[in-house]
Every structure is written in structure tokens, then in C-alpha cells.
Amino acid sequence: MCARQASPHDNEAEKAALRDEFPRWSIIYTTDTGRWWATQTTRRARLDGRLLGARVCTELDADTADGLRAKLREVAEDEAGAR
């Protein structure tokens, strides 16, 4: 049994949902690799002029939109704890 591939419409809807939930991140889906990416600039990774904790994350990737969402939520939790 093969896994159902998401349609381009499904991918666009997932990108829009991720962008709404994580507006500071650029969300990318690459059709050639079928992978999801999220990037942000270092400038955006700062709060009140201080680095966000010891780890500043500027790029994430995952096999699925849900996998990327989980990683983004983990980073958001880390950032909230650094405030």
C-alpha cells in the first residue's frame, strides 16, 4: 500500500496554516525533495536585543508539514522560556 501524496492544493493550505501559526518564519515546501523547511533571520531570532537562550534556531526541516509544525512548536517553547 502506497502513502497518499498531498496535492499541490493541500501543500499550499498547509503552508498557509504554518505561516499563520508561525508568522516570524518563512515556510517552504520543495516539490523536488518533498521536504518542508522553515527559516528565519538571526535578527528575527532576538527578543529585546538579547539572543533567545543558548540556541538560536534559524532553519528547520522535516519530511512532513506535521513534523515541521512539531519542531516549530518546540523552538517557540524554547524561545518563550528565554524571555
N, C-alpha and C positions, 0 to 999 in steps of 0.2 A: 504494500500500500504506500503510495507516494503522498508526501505532505502537500497540501494545497498552497500554491504560491499566491501571494497577495497581488491583487490587481493594482495598476498604477493609481486608480482612484482610491483604493484602500491605503496605499502608501502616502498619498497626499493628505488624506484625512488623519492618518497617524502623525505625520509631520506637523500638521496644524495643531493637533491636540498637544503634542510635545512642546511646540513653540508657545502655546497658551499657558501651559503649566510651568515652563522654564524660560521666561522671556529674555533672560540675560544670555542664553545660549543660542548659537546657530545650529540648527538641526539639518543634517544631510543624510540622504539615502542614496547609495550608489548602486545603480542597476547592474553594472558590470560585475560587482562582487557580491551584491545582495546584502551589504552590511550597512549598519546605521552608525552615524557619527554625531558627536556634539562637540562644539568648540566655543571657547570664549577667550577674549584677550586678557592678558595679565592685568591691565588697567581695570577691567571689569571685575576682576577677582579680588578687589580690595574693598574693605569697608572702613570708612572714616580714616583713610590714609594708611591703615595698617594691613599687613598681609593677613589672610584668613588662616590662622593656625600655622602649623609647620608644613602642611602640604597644600600647595596651591594647584588645583587641578584645572588645566586649560584644554584638555582633549580627552574624550571618552569614545569608545566604540563597543559595538555589540552585534550579535547575529540577528537580533530581533528588536522591534520597537519596544516591547515589554522589557527586554533585557537592558536596553538603554535607559528606559524610564527608571528602572531599579537603581542603576548606577547614578543617575542624576539625583534621585532622591537621597541616596547615601551621601553624596557630596553636599547637597543642600543641608542635610542634618549636621555634617561636619562644620559647614560654614556657620550655621546658627549657633553651634557650641563655641565658636571662636569669638563671638561678639562680646 
